Amino acid sequence: TDDKPFTHVFNYPQLANLKVLSKKVEQTIIYHCKNSQAWNEETKKSVDLIGYDQKLINMASPKFYKPKVLHNDCNIMDGKFHKTILVITTKRKDRLPIVGVNPINKDEGEYR
């Protein structure tokens, strides 16, 4: 993949129809970071992802919707941009899509 951002505009009837026809939902989140951690196993801290149902999804989430870490370079604090890739898969179809992200520390680093 090129890791180039794209915008997909959907409408809510389309989303509702997809949920009815699906057994589970999955979303990949790419967190771009510069001196901003996304997932730290040592400190047991992670970004908070805000689900469509307004529930927080993070490292402490139950295993049936806890994000899987595919790539984690956001622990590198060298003043350069890196990325962490998280995948959320769940049967709770109202949990996705992710509608917001709260960083571990809003006062440190940059993220997008």
Secondary structure, DSSP 8 states (H G I E B T S, - for coil): -----------HHHHHHHHHH-S-EEEEEEEEEES--SEETTTTEE-EEEETTS-EESTTS-TTT--EEEEE-TT--SSS-EEEEEEEEES-TTS-SEEEEE-S-TTSSEE-
